[in-house]
Amino acid sequence: MSLNQTEDLGVLRFITAGSVDDGKSTLIGRLLYDSKAVLSDQLSALSRAKNKRAVGEDIDLSLLTDGLEAEREQGITIDVAYRYFATVKRKFIIADTPGHEQYTRNMVTGASTAHAAIILVDATRVSVNDAAHTQLLPQTKRHSAIVKLLGLPHVIVAVNKMDLIEFSEARFNQIRDAYVELAAQLGLANVRFVPVSALKGDNVVAASERMPWYAGEPLLDMLESLPVDQQVNAALRLPVQWVARQDGAQADDFRGYMGRVESGEIEVGQTVAVLPAQRRASVVQIIVPVSGGTASVDRAFAGQCVTVCLAEDIDVSRGDTLVAADDVPTPARKLQADLCWFDDAPLSLQRKYLLKQTSATVFARVSAIERVLDVHTLSHATGRDALAMNDIGTVSLTLQKPVVVDTYDSHPGTGAFVLIDEATHQTVAAGMIRAYSA
């Protein structure tokens, strides 16, 4: 494969998810270590770390991502740790997310920008009563449900600690079958499976000689081949983050509207509509950042940060959205959405919250809780009047004023939002829009 071909794969952002002590941090450490992405001085420091849990001179690979002192003392992951590494074929950004139920909100944060999820399952902690009853851990189910809600297109289930069950093909098959059943209940598609030992390195970067029965690819080979969709062919959505001015005293004052193209593309000469006020104008210049400065381009695509200049002098401000003039959506005031509740204080139907979606912030009220997921049984409870911390529920919201939104399935960038407590300014929930109306 040539260098030009590998560049087309793009940067892959992925997370590790699953229950506590499934080996997420160790797996990432093994990926970094075996792909030669760890410097010698880092290895030396890790071998002397006071909180390492490895024996003798062996390196505790989990310390490569568990950087907080509290994490190292307790042997758990608390915050999301981001790491970068590259192979000959592509570049990667890894988010090591916590497994504890208490820190589920941090897992949602890491997953919100990912293209793929590696869900780890500790083979020694899966309860196998008989061939027909294999019980996965509740947090494995919760994280899988969140991955489904966030619409991550690629899911890899890594059955870890195979060395502790003597690399048993039968046990791997039982766990795989149990997860296939879970995936069917949640609606997860295209799930891949790989048996690994993060501690020993089996099937992480190189194929394992101790599992000759596994005919699939090692984990890294899977990650190197996953495609990344940038929403280029979707409708144009460009939320305005900032209005750039050079010198307001000049008659030929420069005014540019800065933001990130969430989906679709924008080009010079195109007529755009500015929502929600429905004003129209034509694009005369598109400026993008380049090494050492900026450059003017004829066209910009999803994922690019741009400054757009318009021919007509119209009122555009932060929170507005540029869309194609021939494909104008109707701004919405009523939403149906899936919520992951983060806060210690439960969701109240009597309170107002701030809803922040792209660059727009409006007051919102949850008018009804339609159903709440039970992660143990995967059934849905109805008739609830509150959401507790880490609950996942479907709700109806009413907004104070219209906002340009899309369903999360069609446009993740404009189909997601967070709720903020008006009094404390704490982020209390993440939401994915299912449906909307004016």
Secondary structure, 3 states (H helix, E strand, C coil): CCHHHHHCCCCEEEEEEECCCCCHHHHHHHHHHHCCCCCHHHHHHHHCCCCCCCCCCCCCHHHHCCCCHHHHHHCCCCCCEEEEEECCCCEEEEEECCCCHHHHHHHHHHHCCCCEEEEEEECCCCEEEECCEEECCHHHHHHHHHHHHCCCCEEEEEEECHHHHCCCHHHHHHHHHHHHHHHHHHCCCCEEEEECECCCCECCCECCCCCCCCCCCCHHHHHHHCCCCCCCCCCCEEECCEEEECCCCCCCCCEEEEEECCECEEECCCEEEEECCCEEEEEEEEEEEECCEEEEECEEECCCEEEEEECCCCCCCCCCEEEECCCCCCCEEEEEEEEEECCCCCCCCCCEEEEEECCEEEEEEEEEEEEEECCCCCCEECCCCCCCCCCEEEEEEEEEEEECCCCCCCCCCCCEEEEEECCCCCEEEEEEEEEEEC
